[in-house]
Amino acid sequence: MVGRVYFFGNDKGDRIKIGFTAGKLTKRRREIEQSQAERMRLHLLVAVDGTTTHEADIQNYFRQFRHDGNATDYFIPHDDLIYYINWLRQQWWSYINEDDVVETGVNFTEWMPTPERRIVFSEDDPSELIPIHRDYTGPLAGTCWNRFCNPAQQGEDFYTPVEFIEAARQAMGGIDLDAASHWIANRKHKIPSFFHFHRSAFENKWTGKIWLNPPYGKNGPWFEQIIKYWDSGDIKQLCMISPVWTFTTQIADAVIKRSSAMMLLTPTPKFWGHPRGNSGTNHPHAIIYLGQKTDAFLDAFAPYGIPFMLMTDKVRAEIERGEP
């Protein structure tokens, strides 16, 4: 029977309950709270679609962190377990709130704990009166679990239209990483890994097939990251969307020289997710492509604009050498 494998944390912050329910998370939490001899309030840290077999596998994986010898489902909040929960919370198919709705779950092999599936918390900055990576507005606000950041709207974000994500996925044969995203956006985009406000694109490695819609404004650091990981071979393919003027600046030159194609988007795309419902600027936008599947890129984005082939450094050198 498929239900939800849940992770509840207690008010004191010294226990995590890992269990399974075929019913509603709220009802299960209240049942547990009422059954305790000692008064204990629980908070949902994360839940995932799964079975009792998956519940047992998770409990067995973290068995060395069991809270005491008699209870098989209570665990101490060891870093290995906490960081795994932090990773789970950042997946599009996980439950962050008890009333979340997830359209489709994923196979257990995609969320079973492994040494790589862990995300370390950001360190508190002593110079900040209020640490920016803590949850002060969501369901964990005011609890000892507020280090798990809240997937709520922040600032002036504009999220990529889903059809562009699907076109990029078709062009590159998948997307491994969204290098500038948000939890809310990834609930629709469903990309396996993404960087966001609490997981910096400048402190973590870029690998595989990349989608990038950087914040409007300072583009230099983003271009530097592209060059760094493209030249190292870590980036295999990349699609980047931005206002056209971005790609005409001097700081963009090195990236454009590494690009093989560009799609001028017509009409100007309408972005989503802005807290006041704005759809973005009226600046013309384009998507550039780095990789070897140029034809696939142009075909995938053909419905959305005007295609341009770009001359890469390799092609330019071949022409200069007189090669066909």
Secondary structure, DSSP 8 states (H G I E B T S, - for coil): --EEEEEEEETTSS-EEEEEESS-HHHHHHHHHHH-SS---EEEEEEEEE-HHHHHHHHHHTGGGBSSSS-SSEE---HHHHHHHHHHHTSTTSBSSTT---S----GGGTS--TTS--------TT-SS-TTS-SSSTTTTSTTTTS------TT--B--HHHHHHHHHHHTS--EESS--HHHHHHH--SEE-BTTB-TTTS---EEEEE---SS--HHHHHHHHHHHHTT-EEEEEEEEEGGGGGSGGGHHHHHH--EEEEESS----B--TT------S-EEEEEESS-HHHHHHHHGGGEEEEE---HHHHHHHHTT--
